[in-house]
Amino acid sequence: MTTTLRPAGPEERRDDGGRARTYEVCVNSRPVGRISLATDAGLGPSAGRIADLRIDDPDRHRGRGTVAALAAEEVLRGWGCRRITVDVPADADVALRLAAALGYTEHSRRMRKELTTRPGLPAGSADRPMDASEYPAWLAAAHTEYVDVQVAHGMPRGRAQERATQDHARLLPDGPASAHQSLRVLTHEGTDVGTVWVTTYDPARPGGFVMDVQVAPEHRGRGHGRTLMLVAERETLAAGRDVLGLNVFADNQRARGLYESLGFRPVGYSLHKLLL
């Protein structure tokens, strides 16, 4: 039997070079599922992604998904993509095993924690709102950090700079006074040691979300990162939300260990593979 991909509709093209198309997964011309492909909105046209892959129940466990995923790689190579990504829920064991067998590795993971009670802060630590005079320096540092991290993980620098500018303008139009945003400064024994940015409302995400955590270099290794995460929990609860989420890159083992020790659990993985 021959498994192939057959276009299910016209290809979509965007002004920025992005492309998208849905295909029927066919066995001897018989449709058995669907797969949707697109270029990655974050990484740019050189990166493709499997946006959705579904095999009909009667045809599952017969290798149809494996062949469809391999065929998708050929399509994306034809688009000029040099990398392919896919998002997989943490509880999708079959999909995770398939991705691993096909050579995908973890790029980042989404983590979440259910919140119940407002945590206390360690002795000597306190938090306060960031004031308007502190905001420009924080924004410049946050912009630079975002760009450097994204470039290190495969995003073109120009796209990373554009995305950082757009995200900060969209979420923080009024600086520290922006609606549904919490910018807090952590002090320890009277000295500023770090900052945390939490968004407490986003239609695309449940609950709060940690956007940025920074500990001043001279104060690292003293537990202030953990304290800043406790501040994030307090701000989320104060906004009436009972879930806090975040994203962490796979190579940031130290941060991942911290989040796990605080009770955060993975809810999804972003996997990637180079197209040679």
ChimeraX attribute file (.defattr): number of C-alpha atoms within 10 A of each C-alpha:
attribute: neighborCount
match mode: 1-to-1
recipient: residues
	/A:1	7
	/A:2	10
	/A:3	20
	/A:4	19
	/A:5	22
	/A:6	15
	/A:7	14
	/A:8	14
	/A:9	10
	/A:10	10
	/A:11	13
	/A:12	11
	/A:13	13
	/A:14	8
	/A:15	6
	/A:16	9
	/A:17	11
	/A:18	18
	/A:19	19
	/A:20	18
	/A:21	17
	/A:22	22
	/A:23	22
	/A:24	23
	/A:25	29
	/A:26	20
	/A:27	16
	/A:28	11
	/A:29	14
	/A:30	12
	/A:31	18
	/A:32	20
	/A:33	21
	/A:34	21
	/A:35	23
	/A:36	18
	/A:37	23
	/A:38	24
	/A:39	27
	/A:40	22
	/A:41	15
	/A:42	14
	/A:43	20
	/A:44	18
	/A:45	20
	/A:46	19
	/A:47	27
	/A:48	31
	/A:49	24
	/A:50	21
	/A:51	17
	/A:52	14
	/A:53	19
	/A:54	16
	/A:55	21
	/A:56	12
	/A:57	9
	/A:58	8
	/A:59	14
	/A:60	13
	/A:61	11
	/A:62	10
	/A:63	12
	/A:64	21
	/A:65	23
	/A:66	17
	/A:67	16
	/A:68	23
	/A:69	19
	/A:70	11
	/A:71	16
	/A:72	22
	/A:73	24
	/A:74	13
	/A:75	15
	/A:76	24
	/A:77	18
	/A:78	10
	/A:79	17
	/A:80	15
	/A:81	22
	/A:82	17
	/A:83	22
	/A:84	24
	/A:85	23
	/A:86	21
	/A:87	21
	/A:88	18
	/A:89	15
	/A:90	17
	/A:91	12
	/A:92	12
	/A:93	11
	/A:94	10
	/A:95	17
	/A:96	19
	/A:97	11
	/A:98	15
	/A:99	20
	/A:100	14
	/A:101	11
	/A:102	13
	/A:103	11
	/A:104	19
	/A:105	18
	/A:106	18
	/A:107	19
	/A:108	19
	/A:109	22
	/A:110	19
	/A:111	22
	/A:112	22
	/A:113	21
	/A:114	15
	/A:115	17
	/A:116	11
	/A:117	10
	/A:118	14
	/A:119	14
	/A:120	12
	/A:121	15
	/A:122	13
	/A:123	8
	/A:124	10
	/A:125	18
	/A:126	20
	/A:127	18
	/A:128	13
	/A:129	13
	/A:130	20
	/A:131	14
	/A:132	11
	/A:133	9
	/A:134	11
	/A:135	14
	/A:136	12
	/A:137	10
	/A:138	15
	/A:139	15
	/A:140	10
	/A:141	12
	/A:142	18
	/A:143	18
	/A:144	14
	/A:145	15
	/A:146	16
	/A:147	22
	/A:148	15
	/A:149	13
	/A:150	20
	/A:151	17
	/A:152	11
	/A:153	15
	/A:154	15
	/A:155	19
	/A:156	16
	/A:157	15
	/A:158	11
	/A:159	17
	/A:160	23
	/A:161	18
	/A:162	11
	/A:163	17
	/A:164	19
	/A:165	14
	/A:166	12
	/A:167	12
	/A:168	14
	/A:169	12
	/A:170	11
	/A:171	15
	/A:172	19
	/A:173	12
	/A:174	12
	/A:175	19
	/A:176	19
	/A:177	15
	/A:178	14
	/A:179	14
	/A:180	15
	/A:181	24
	/A:182	25
	/A:183	24
	/A:184	23
	/A:185	22
	/A:186	24
	/A:187	18
	/A:188	16
	/A:189	10
	/A:190	10
	/A:191	12
	/A:192	17
	/A:193	21
	/A:194	22
	/A:195	25
	/A:196	23
	/A:197	24
	/A:198	25
	/A:199	26
	/A:200	25
	/A:201	18
	/A:202	13
	/A:203	6
	/A:204	6
	/A:205	13
	/A:206	15
	/A:207	23
	/A:208	29
	/A:209	24
	/A:210	19
	/A:211	16
	/A:212	16
	/A:213	17
	/A:214	20
	/A:215	20
	/A:216	12
	/A:217	9
	/A:218	8
	/A:219	15
	/A:220	13
	/A:221	9
	/A:222	10
	/A:223	12
	/A:224	22
	/A:225	24
	/A:226	18
	/A:227	21
	/A:228	27
	/A:229	21
	/A:230	18
	/A:231	26
	/A:232	27
	/A:233	27
	/A:234	18
	/A:235	23
	/A:236	27
	/A:237	21
	/A:238	12
	/A:239	16
	/A:240	12
	/A:241	19
	/A:242	17
	/A:243	19
	/A:244	26
	/A:245	23
	/A:246	18
	/A:247	19
	/A:248	17
	/A:249	18
	/A:250	17
	/A:251	12
	/A:252	10
	/A:253	11
	/A:254	8
	/A:255	15
	/A:256	20
	/A:257	11
	/A:258	15
	/A:259	21
	/A:260	14
	/A:261	11
	/A:262	13
	/A:263	12
	/A:264	19
	/A:265	18
	/A:266	20
	/A:267	16
	/A:268	18
	/A:269	25
	/A:270	20
	/A:271	22
	/A:272	21
	/A:273	21
	/A:274	14
	/A:275	15
	/A:276	8
